[in-house]
Amino acid sequence: MKTRLWRKGQPHIQPIGASFSITMLVYDAVPQAKIEELQHKRQVALVDIENTKCALDKSRKICDDFEIEIEKLLNSKSAQEYPFRNPKAAKVVLAQIHEYAGRYYDLLAVCVMPNHVHMLLNFSVQIPLDWDGEATLPLYQNVPSVVRRIKGASARLINKELNREGPLWNIGYYDRFIRNQQHLENERNYILNNAYKAGLVKKWNDYPFLYPRA
């Protein structure tokens, strides 16, 4: 089955049944020009380290730095809608993510921030126990498909609930393939502490739009 996608002209690996850390931004969370600037900077850095010693470790550091820069921009104060400051909207998104849990993925962690959402999803729930690793899985829903479902359904419900018009989500998303157990724990802790680090709550589990909270 297809596990190598092309995004922004570069290969992007999404192993079947793997775990992924996924970030979805609202439509005005970060200016598109700034996103493209950071993406170009990341791509130049990745090209520069090709075929060098420890290229894999260096590429991971470059991608980590890119995510840090995006997070800084997301938490900076600017003239944005911040749609998920409205509890009704935040609850809709959280409920929609739970809606597909157990069917397309195991939900390991999620945090609905005012202008973006972090999710940690394990897609192995879709893999038959007797799968040989090569046979086609015609009903398998990959990361792009799942993200489209979440964004599409939540946008329709929120616009109806709030009598809102216009786009809700930014085009695309950011994802990281989880390499090992330590990486999984790091990403989970990052997601669960996101609201606390942004200064929205005094304790991480006081934040209402979070899973799990204990």
RAPEZI-V969041 format. One record per helix or strand. SS is the DSSP state (H for helix, E for strand). FROM is the first residue (numbers start at 0). TO is the last residue. Records with the same first field share a line. If there is no record, write none. Layout:
# RAPEZI-V969041
SS=FROM-TO ; FROM-TO
This chain:
# RAPEZI-V969041
E=3-6 ; 9-12 ; 18-25 ; 100-100 ; 104-111 ; 115-121 ; 168-168 ; 173-176 ; 209-210
H=31-47 ; 54-74 ; 82-84 ; 86-98 ; 122-125 ; 142-160 ; 180-191 ; 193-196 ; 203-205
